């Protein structure tokens, strides 16, 4: 199975057709880049967009950032040519829009070979098939396409995203059941820092690994919210220490700040410390 063990706090969409944006992405503090051949590129530019992307990926210089290419759907006039081109570019993964069934991923895999796959979850049918999609052996991550999903649902935009909660939850459950990464959808008002922070905090608390972003100005907040805080790290360290001391004394549980600490809490604490260390390794400065 294809799994990610590295942080994906901030996943930034970059238009694949814009050389200046591709160059700038090399120095942006994001954990992953989605080089977009789909929505960010106009129909007349789509075929030509593959060349600057191939050149940028060949030059590399993107450091620890995960490099993902979103192609057009295989049912469009550009999708299969995109897939063939991406198979030669060899990014870290290829993202397929509007995945409805595992057969969609398999059709892509027949072109891209062993490249890890990411799936956009942005249709009601796709969400209902999330468990089967997440089980595809090459699937590495589910990415929420909340704008398209809301459109298909006919739902209204709300700060609490109540209309989307069932879809978000189904995809979260499917991803976690298979050990896949799962990335929250975009926040459209890129100048609204308070709104972005609130939505990042909601996504983090639900269990998302990170958030897709549409503007570099959103990176700092996403990175902060999806990183363990100093308080998180300090508490995790104390929980592990207390539990190990309890075990040495022949006891099965410990108590920290008046709360029981059992094996499951220690497992979570170790995950927090591992994520903290991985972030520090990616950003040594």
C-alpha positions, 0 to 999 in steps of 0.5 A: 500500500502507498502511505505518506509518513511526512507532514502535509500541513500546507498543500498549495495549488500552483498554476502549471502554466505560469513559469513565474509561479513555478519558480516562486514555489521553490522558496515557499514554506509549503509542505506540498505543491499541487501543480495544477493542469486542471482548474488553474489553466484555461482550456486554450492553454492546457496543452501548452502548460505541460512544457513549462511544468516538465521543465520546472520538475526536471530542474527541481530545486523544490527541496523537501516539498512534495511535488504533485501534479493535478491532471485533467479528468481522463474523460476530457480531451486533455486528460490522457495526454496529461497522464502520459506527460506526467508519467514521464515527468515522474513527480511524487504523485499524480492527482485525479479530479472528480474520482467516482470509483476505484476504476477511475484510479485504475484507468489512470494507473494503466497510464502512469504505472507505479506513480502514487495516486491522489484522488479529488473527492468532490462529487456525491458519488465519489464521497459515497464510494470513498471506502473503495477509492481509499482502498486502491493499492496506489492511492496515497491521499484523498483531497477534498474538493469542497467547492465542487461538492457544495455545488453538487449538493446545492448547499449554502456556504456557512462558517461552520460548514455544516452542510459538508460535514457528512461528506467530510466525515465519510472521506475522513473515515475512509482515509483513516481506515486505510492509513491514507493521508486526507487533506481538507478543501480550500478556503476561498477568501484568501485575505480573511485570516480569521476565517481561514484560521477557524476553518483550519482549526476545524479541519485539524480537530476533525482529523485532517492532515492539512489543508489545500490552499489557493494563495501563498498568504495562507501558508503561515496560518495552515502551517501553524494550526496543523503543527503541534504547539509547544504545549502539545509537545510538552504535554506529550512528553510528560504523558510518555514519561509518566506512563513509562514510570507507571509501567516500571512500577507495575501499573497499567495507567498513569495520571497527568493533570488529573487525567488518565493516561493509557496506551492509546494516549501514549500512542497519540503522544508519540505521533505528536512528537514524531510529527514535531520532529519531522517538521523540524527536519523539513525546516532546520532553520 
